[in-house]
Amino acid sequence: MRRIVAILALVAVSSCDWQADGSQRLEGLIPEAQEAVCAAQEVVALEVGEVTGDSLAGTWALKKVGHASIAKPVAMDLTITDLFLVQVPPDRSVMTWTFCDQAVASTSALFGGTTTPAALQADLALVPLVFPLNGSDTIPGGHGVWSWGVQGLPEDEALPEAADDAQLWDQDGDGHPAVTVEVISPKGHRYMARRERFDLMPATLSEDGQRLDGDFALLAVEEHAYGADNPLLKTVAPMTPAAEGNTFSLRRVPPGYTCAEVRAAREALFPSAPEVGGE
């Protein structure tokens, strides 16, 4: 069994150094986004401790980074970063992803950029994504359909148009249709459904058993708004997924690790997640 001992790390909750692509720094954000990211900053000491394992079985922190673009009303590129806590049982039969956080960064100074409120983080975590494995230390690939605020909807059907559609679900229980996301600019809250479809590419555990990096194909990111507390947020522009540059990274963490710890340690866990595919 291989063993790695992580040193004591200083990390920041809602770190000012963390952006949705994990490599850009805060200087590239508009002032409103800087305030949103830094408002809850709190430096804490985090001791990851001993992490053991030489197979895919175990507990993992996962960072998934996807890219998309919007043409209208303002052309912009988006970087969508998701954090998950992943569990793989000893038989390596399945991989279960529990949602921890999402942030969307935009290249526009006028529009785009979202964060997930704590209530939504907790409620999305109750509906994990599950991918079959083959008992080896390789992720064989897998198809993901990840929906927010909608249930029982076939993958090939469009998101509901009406706020009272029976397939919408007030998933975060706040009395608004579907889910509520916080928009950085223009500032406000949008009540919306969201569905993402993606295919994981095959990826193999590193030789030291502590990491796994891979690519995924982002097939679609669909959103539909059913209202907002800011009139400018009542419509959602269609997204075009990027054909390449979409990556996922797993880092081994101790058993019993929590989403709160993943969020707090994101910079320590993923200081520079590599570009896996392409040039």
N, C-alpha and C positions, 0 to 999 in steps of 0.2 A: 504494500500500500504506500503510495506516495503521499507526502505531507508538505504543506506550505504553511508557514506561520506569518500572518499579516501583522505589520507593526501598527503601533498606535497612530491613528490618523486624525488630523483636524479637518472637519468638514463643516459645511454650512447648510442649514435648513433654508430651503428656497434660495440657494446660493446665488450671489451676484455674478458668479462666473459661469453659471449654468444657463445655456440656451437650448433651444429645441434641437439643434444639430450636434450638441455636445462638444463642438470645437470652436464655434464663433464666440466672441466675447461680447460683453455688454455694450462696448462702444458702438456697435452696429445697430443698437436698438434706439427707437425714438424715446424721448423723455418719459412718456406715459408708461411705456413698457419697462423702462428701468425702474420706475417707482413700483410697478406691480411685482417685479421679480425681487426687488430688494426690501420690500416693506416688512417681510417677516424674517429677515435675516437674523440668525442666531448661531454663533459658532459654538460647537459642542465637541467634546472629545469622544471618539468612537473607537473602541477596541474590537476589531473583528475577531481576533483570537485565532485558534488553530482551526484550519479547514482541511479535512482529510478526504481522500477518495481517488480512485484510479479508474472509475467507470462513469458512465452517464448517470447512474443512479445517484440521487441526492437532492440537495436544495440549491437553487440557482437564482441569481438576479439576472434579469434579461433587459436589454435595451434594444428597442426596435426603432429605426430611423427611416422614414419614408419621405419622398419628395413629390410635389405636385405643383401645378401652375393654374392660375386663373387669368382669363383674358379680359373680362369685363366685370364691373365698370372701370376698374383700374388694373392694368396688367401687373401681376406680381407672382413671385415664386414663394412656395410654402415649404417649410420643413416640419414634419410631424414626428415628434419623439414620444414614444410610449415606454413606460417602465412596468415590468411585471415581476412577480415572484413565481418561480417555476419549481414544481415538484416532479421528480421521476422516481417511481418505486423500485425496489431491488430487482424485480424481474424485467425492468426497462420496457414495459409493455405500452405505456402511455406517457405523455408529457402534458401536465396541467399548468396553464398560465393563469395566474390571478392578477388582475389589473391593480396597479399602484398609482399611476399618474400619467397624464398627457399634457404636453405643451405644444402649441403650434406657433411658429415664428414666421413672420411675413417680411418680404423685402420692401413693402410699401410703407411709407410714412403716414398714410392716411387710413388704410384699411387693413384688417386682418390681425391675426394673433389671438389665441385663446388659451385659457387655462381651465382646469377642472376644479370646481369647488370641492371641499372636503366631503360634503354629503354625497356628491356624485361619485367621488373616488370610492367611498365605502359601498355604495349600492352596485356599482359596476363590478366590484370585486366579488359580489355574491354570485355572479354568473361567469364562471371561468371558461376559457377556451381549452379544449382538449384535443390533442393530436396523437394518433396511433404511432407507436414505435415498433421496432422489429426485434427487440431483445439484444441489440448490439450497442456499440458506442458511436453509432452514426445516426443522425437524424435523416430518415429516408426521404424527406420532403413532406408536404402536407398542404391541404387546402383549408384556408380559414375564412369564415364568414362571421364578422363581428358586428353586432347590431346594438345600438343604443336607443332605448325608448320605443322599441317596436318588437313585437313577438308574433310568432306563427306566420310570418310572411315568407313565401317562397323566394329563393334567391333570385329568380328571374323576373320577379314582379317589382315595379317601382315603389318607392316609399309612398305612404298615404298622403293624399293632398289635403284632406280635411282634418281639422283639429279634433273632431269628435269621432274619427274613424275607430272602429272596434279593435283594430290591430295596434293602435298606439297604446303605450303603457307609461303611466306616470312613474317611471322607474325610480326616481329620487324622492318621490312622495312629497313634493313641494306645492302641489295643487295646480301646476302648469302642465300643459301637454308634453309628453315624452320626457326629455331631460333638459336641464338648464346648464348652459355653459357661460363662462365669463369671458367677454370679449374685451381685448385690451384697447383697440381703437377702431371705430368710435367706442368709447367706454360704455358698457352696459351688459345686460344679460339677454341671451337669446334662448327661446324655448324651441327645441328642435329634435328631430330624429336623425340618426346617423348610421350608416352601414359601410363597412370596409370589407373588401374582398381581396385576398392575397394568396399567393402560393409560395410556400417555403421551398428553397432549393436544398438538395442534400448537403450535409455538413458533418464533419467528423471531429470528435473530441481531440484536443491537443495532447501531445505526448506526456506532459506532466499532469494531465487529468484535471486541470484547473480552469480551462476556458474552452469555448467553442464559438467560432465566428462564421457567419454565412450570409448569403444573399436571399432576398425574396423578390418576387414579381408583384408589384402593386397593381392589381387589376382594376380597381375602382374605389373611389371615395365619394359616397353619395350623402348629401345632407338636404334636409327640408325644414324650413322654419314655419312655426305655427304662431308666432308672436314674439314680442320683445318689449323690454321696458324703455328702449330707445327706438324711435321710429326708423332710424337709419339701419337698424339691424333686422328688420322684418323680412328681408329677402336674402337668399343665399345664392352665390354665383357658382356655376358648375366648375368642378375641378378636373383637370387632366393629369393623370398620374405620369410620373417620369418613367421612362423605359428602363433606366439603369440607375445605379447608385443607391439602391434601397438595401439596407443591411440589418442584420440582427446579431447581437453579441450576448453570450452567456458567461457569467463569472460565478464560480462556486462560492457559496456562503455557508455559514454554519447551520445545522439543523435548528429549527425554531426561529430563524430569522423572520422578520416581519416586514410588511410594506412600509411602515414608518421608518424602519432602518434602511430600506432600499432608497427611499426618498432622501433621507439625510445623508447617505453615503454615496450618492450618485457620482460625485466627482472622484472620490477615492476608488470606487469600483470600476468606473469607465473614464479614466483620464484621457484616453485617446483611442477610442474604438476605431479599428482600422477600416479602410476601404477594402472590401473583400474581393469584389469582382471588377472587371474592366481594367483599364489602364492605370 
